[in-house]
Amino acid sequence: MTSKPGVDPNILALLPSLGEILEVKDLPGSRWARISHIRVSLGHHGWEAIKGEFNATSAIYAATPDFCPHPIAWGRLKTERDAHFYICKYHHFSDAMPEPTLLSEKLARLHSSHTSPNGKFGFHCATYNGDIPQDNTWSNIWEAFANGLRQVLSVTPRLLRPLETNGRKIRPSLVHGDLWFGNCAVKHGSGEVLVFDPAGFYGHNEYELGNWRPGRNRFRDGGYFEAYHSRMPPSERVEEYDDKNALYALKFDLHAATLFPNKAEFLQMAIDEIRRLTTKYPDGYTGDE
């Protein structure tokens, strides 16, 4: 194999069928999945983030192999201290938004796969939303797993406990976990929809759509909600669907406020929604009426 300087030998060792390296480019500041199939992360959290991304992408690929790039490998670089890499198949993407029916068909298949290895909510390792680690400790109960939503303690059991009481039950679905339009793209030429950069785990399928609610996500409008629910009807209680969606959106608003502290509107959105929900449900969970 002919190689050029700049390609770490640990990466080359994982690509035995590679014939010749024609060019190596560093493209900082661009969205990685549009331009490259090698991602590098630094430090302890970089290692854990790469590990989570590879494992979550592998789970998505196993359930719906036409819905994400093929994850190839992850590991440590040999030539750079405390640096780690993730390799996936390269795809050339267009700038088009995914067509709602195509996205929802694949997403519904993913959510319907019910591939949790132990039938529980969670994941076998931490996954990262941006640079924020998620606690994915296994749980038999969705309300107990959804600890990231306990910023509104009285509202969380009020809206989530009825999903699993009075004979109702939900099965853990594999969710992407950070599905906004920046982590979803259309292949150039074919129009095929692929997702990437997941923060995945097994959870309530409707959690996925919490990230679609904020106005900053282009999936809010354009028929994406309607296309998804034409395949995956809302869970009981249907009359509380919008408030459950708002509760799930809170986690993404708080993540955004943490990742982008200069965007005061992200935190204000979360505060306003917490006030609205706690005003609407002041007594929290009082039984399965």
Stockholm file with secondary structure:
# STOCKHOLM 1.0

chainA/1-289         MTSKPGVDPNILALLPSLGEILEVKDLPGSRWARISHIRVSLGHHGWEAIKGEFNATSAIYAATPDFCPHPIAWGRLKTERDAHFYICKYHHFSDAMPEPTLLSEKLARLHSSHTSPNGKFGFHCATYNGDIPQDNTWSNIWEAFANGLRQVLSVTPRLLRPLETNGRKIRPSLVHGDLWFGNCAVKHGSGEVLVFDPAGFYGHNEYELGNWRPGRNRFRDGGYFEAYHSRMPPSERVEEYDDKNALYALKFDLHAATLFPNKAEFLQMAIDEIRRLTTKYPDGYTGDE
#=GR chainA/1-289 SS CBCCTTSCHHHHHTCTTCCBCCCCCCCTTSCHHHHCSEEEEEHHHHHHHHHHHHHHHHHHHHHCTTSSCCEEEEEECSSSTTEEEEEECCCCBCSCCCCHHHHHHHHHHHHHSCCCTTSCBBCSSCEEETTEEECCCCBSSHHHHCGGGGGGTTHHHHHHGGGGSTTCCCCCEEECSCCSGGGEEEBTTTCCEEECSCCCEEECGGGGGGGGSSTTSGGGSSSHHHHHHTTSCCCSCGGGHHHHHHHHHHHHHHHHHHHCTTCHHHHHHHHHHHHHHHHHSTTCCCCCC
#=GC SS_cons         CBCCTTSCHHHHHTCTTCCBCCCCCCCTTSCHHHHCSEEEEEHHHHHHHHHHHHHHHHHHHHHCTTSSCCEEEEEECSSSTTEEEEEECCCCBCSCCCCHHHHHHHHHHHHHSCCCTTSCBBCSSCEEETTEEECCCCBSSHHHHCGGGGGGTTHHHHHHGGGGSTTCCCCCEEECSCCSGGGEEEBTTTCCEEECSCCCEEECGGGGGGGGSSTTSGGGSSSHHHHHHTTSCCCSCGGGHHHHHHHHHHHHHHHHHHHCTTCHHHHHHHHHHHHHHHHHSTTCCCCCC
//
